[in-house]
């Protein structure tokens, strides 16, 4: 489990085929300083497992499903990535509960610079739109952010906006995001649980109604 508070910007140094996935090596001195084999590290929002490591780097396997769901598809040496170690049970929850199990990707639709901050508008897949609310939490490339605006439910194209403070612009890769680029998205796990519960509740109500009408 993570909190969405990025600890450092790492850099992919090598990518090699591994079965139907890839094995990536990431330079991340802070993250690897106390890491052990099998530990979890968030790489731009994707939870990966350390399988090898050195003085300032670690290697992890990325399976095909993860490649299909995330911006790690087509990853190559030189890419900057947000890095966060798994949080300790006694640690501070500085952001929000982030699992590192992303829901998919969104496209940067607009970047609006401000006097001291930057607003980014990002597209939302229709199935994710109900899970994103104004002033709610969302992880974008592994960064815990507060949603500052959302599209209307009736809009044909769904989107949300986040406002980035100077610290976020400097300490994460979001400060360099450009129009048309894709970012990893993880919605709030509490919203996902509520959606699932409501789906079962609706199904049960429909079954009871059908049974009672016979």
N, C-alpha and C positions, 0 to 999 in steps of 0.2 A: 504494500500500500504506500501511496505517496501523498504529498500535500499540494503539489503544483507550484512549489517555491524552487525555482531553478537555482542550482548551486554553482554551475559553471557552464560556459559554452565549450563543448568538446568539438573534435574534428575527426571525421571518418578518414582513416589512413589506408585502408585496404578493404577490398570486397572480393570474395571468391565464391564460385558456385559450390553448393552443398546439397546434394540430392535435388529436390524440387524447389529448394530455397537458396539462401546465400549465407555465408559466414562473414560477418563484418568485424573490423577492428577499429576501435575508437580511442583516440588519445584524450584522456580525461584524468589528469593528475590528482585532482581533489577526490573524485569519486573512487578512484582505485586505491587511495591511501590506506583505507582500512577494509577493503573488499576481500572477500574470500570466494573460492570456487563455489558456484551455485547461488551466489547472491543475486538479487534483483536490482537492476538499474534502469531508470526511465530514460529513453533516448527519444527526444522530441515527442514525449507522450506515450511511447510504446514501451511496455515492460519487457525487458530482455534479461536473459540469464547469463551470468559470467561463466564461460567454459574454459577460458585461458586468460592469463594476465601477465603484465610485466611491470616495470617500474612506474610508467605513466600511461599505460594503455590496458585495454581489455578486449577480449573477443567474445562474440555472442552469435548464436544461430538465429536466423530469421526464417520462419517457415512460410510456405507459399500463401497461406490464408492471410498472414500478416502483411505480406507484400501486396496482396490484392486489396486490402482494406486501408492501407496507409501510404504516406509519402515516402516510405522506405523503398517502394518499388522504383527500380532504376537508380538506387543510391550509388554514388561513386566516390572515390577518394577525393578529399578536399571539401566535402560538404560540412558546413557548420551545423551542430545539433545541440539542443538543450539537454542538459544532464542533471539528473537528480537521483540520489541514493534513496532506497526505501527508508521510510521514517521509522525511528525506534518507537516502541510502545510508550515510552515515557517522554517522547519528544513533544514539541509544541506543534499544534495544528495551525500553522500560519496561513494556509490557504483554505482548501476544502478537501474532502475525501476524494482522492483520485486513485483509480485502480490500475491505470496503465493499459486498460483494455478499451481501445478507442472504438467509436461507433462508425467511423468513416472519415471522409475528408470534406472540406469545404473550399471554395475558391474565393480569393480576395477580390472583392468587387469594387472597393473604393478605399483610398487612403487619404485622410484629411488632416493635414498638419495643423496644430494649434500653437499658441504662444509657448506653452510648456508641456504639451502632451500631443498625442496623435490618436485619431479615431480610425478604426479599421472596420469596414463592413465586409461580412463574410456570408457566402451563400449557405443555405441549409437544405438538406434533402428533405422531401415531404414527410418521411417517417420520423425524422428527428425534430421537426419544427414544434410539435406539441410538447416536447421535453425542455424547451428553452424559453425562459420567461424573463421579463424585464426585472433587473436587480437580482436575478438568480446567478448561480455559479456555473461556469463552463471552463473546461481545460482546452486551450488552443496550443498545439505543439507542446503539450505538457505544462503549460503555464496556467496557473489558477487565475481566472479573471472574473470580473463582475460584468454581467450583460448590461449595457447602458441603453440599448434600444432594440426593439424587435419589429418585424414586419407584422401587418395585420393578418389575422387568420384567414381572411378572404382573399388576400393577394395570391396571384397565380405563382409568383416566384417568392420563396421564403428566404429571409436573411436575418442576421442579427449584427449588432455593433458592440465593440468593446473600446474603451478609452484607455490608452496606455500612458502611464506616467513616465517621466524621464528615466527613473531607475529601471523600469521594465524595458524601455527602448535600448538601454545600454547593456543590461545584464542578460538579455535573451536575444534569440534570433529574430524576434518579432519586429525589431527596429529596422530590419532590412527587407521585410516582406514587400513585394511589388504586386501590381495589378496582374491578375491572371494566375498567380502562384497558388498552389494547393497547401493547405495546412491540416494537421490531424485534429480531430474533434472528439472529445469525450464529454457527454452530457452528465448531469448530476445523477448519481446512482439512486438517490431518493426518488427522483422523478421517474426513473425507469421502473422502480419497484411499484410505485403507485399506478403507473400505466398498466403493468402486468396484473396487478390486483383488480383493477377496474375491468380489464378484459375478461377475467374469470368471473367476476361478479355479473357482467352483462350476459355472459354465456349461460350462467346458472339461472338468471332471471328469464332468459328466453326459453330455456328447457322447462322451467316450472310453468311458464305461460302455456307452452305447447302441450305439456302433460295435463294441465288443468282444463284445456279446451276439448279434450277427447271425451 
